[in-house]
Amino acid sequence: MPQTWMITGANRGIGLAITMELLRRGDHVVAAARNPWGGALAELAAEHTSALIPLELDVTSNESVAAAKAALGDQPLDVLVNNAGLYGPRDKQTGLSVDFDAWREVFEVNVYAPLRVAQAFLPNVEAGAGRKIATISSRMGSLGSNPSGSLIYRSSKTAVNMAMVVFGNAIRERDVSVLLFHPGWVQTDMGGGAADITPAESASSLIRTIDASGMAETNSFRNWTGEAIPW
Ligand SMILES: NC(=O)c1ccc[n+]([C@@H]2O[C@H](COP(=O)([O-])OP(=O)(O)OC[C@H]3O[C@@H](n4cnc5c(N)ncnc54)[C@H](OP(=O)(O)O)[C@@H]3O)[C@@H](O)[C@H]2O)c1
């Protein structure tokens, strides 16, 4: 019996790699993206006509989330993956110089959106058998690592960790697990060409770790192979 996963930011990078790996193994994917009909998703849709469900979604927009929820209807989801993310301007996020407008924009995508999407699609996850909501955070949000630089990005990932833990506790009784992951340093537009691992390596390992997770792992912060990361 194939599972159905919904992935945000499914059109490129880690989101696209997760989508491709799920389709390869025979699962169904609700591929949510600002433009789910172009580029790599268009090619995949031609190949996987029934298994890939394109869904238009700008995660920062209440209207877009409401329209996407209406379009998906009561479709059960086994797993929802909050993957869409933004880094912010590389040169304006030190302790001494921050672009506040960019900071706000990154918080819209990295912090508010995962909760907005999780709240909106929770009924679909509760209707599914997998009952998991995973958010792609980053170890750069870890407070214990004596962090310096990347203030905008780091603070957004610290904040999303807290937001999802509070959310996880609010729905603990509903038997839906809430999971936070660092995906590795991954060769994407965000991670750059010098990163440690390919999107495919990150995706297949993340999927294995999510498969093996349940309520015992709710509110955990782990890397792509399942090892705990300090908050
Ligand atoms: N790469 C790494 O080394 C690394 C390390 C740690 C954590 N992460 C996290 O992993 C996740 C994926 O990163 P990535 O490396 O794959 O990044 P990426 O290649 O830059 O892709 C970012 C994705 O997010 C989507 N997105 C951005 N704003 C959006 C919005 N308002 N609505 C809908 N989608 C939006 C983009 O869609 P568009 O194409 O429409 O812009 C794109 O699909 C992010 O949460 C990131 O913070 C990555």
The ligand as an ORCA input file, in Angstrom:
! r2SCAN-3c Opt
* xyz 0 1
  N      21.281     22.776      1.848
  C      21.754     22.661      3.082
  O      22.950     22.437      3.295
  C      20.816     22.794      4.253
  C      21.351     22.605      5.538
  C      20.510     22.711      6.630
  C      19.155     22.932      6.457
  N      18.652     23.114      5.188
  C      17.214     23.346      5.069
  O      16.655     22.423      4.154
  C      15.511     22.996      3.509
  C      15.660     22.892      2.007
  O      16.839     23.594      1.637
  P      17.534     23.485      0.193
  O      18.975     23.403      0.446
  O      16.866     22.463     -0.635
  O      17.209     24.965     -0.355
  P      17.016     25.535     -1.844
  O      17.677     24.651     -2.827
  O      17.384     26.966     -1.756
  O      15.419     25.397     -2.059
  C      14.552     26.150     -1.254
  C      13.129     25.701     -1.525
  O      12.254     26.462     -0.693
  C      11.217     26.997     -1.515
  N      10.621     28.228     -1.000
  C      11.233     29.362     -0.579
  N      10.316     30.285     -0.248
  C       9.089     29.719     -0.465
  C       7.745     30.167     -0.327
  N       7.450     31.393      0.114
  N       6.741     29.302     -0.626
  C       7.013     28.053     -1.085
  N       8.258     27.582     -1.262
  C       9.284     28.413     -0.953
  C      11.915     27.247     -2.860
  O      10.936     27.434     -3.865
  P      11.188     28.452     -5.140
  O      11.920     27.639     -6.158
  O       9.807     28.843     -5.542
  O      12.022     29.592     -4.628
  C      12.697     25.954     -2.981
  O      11.861     24.904     -3.417
  C      15.423     24.452      4.008
  O      14.491     24.525      5.068
  C      16.831     24.711      4.516
  O      16.868     25.728      5.492
  C      19.454     23.046      4.095
*
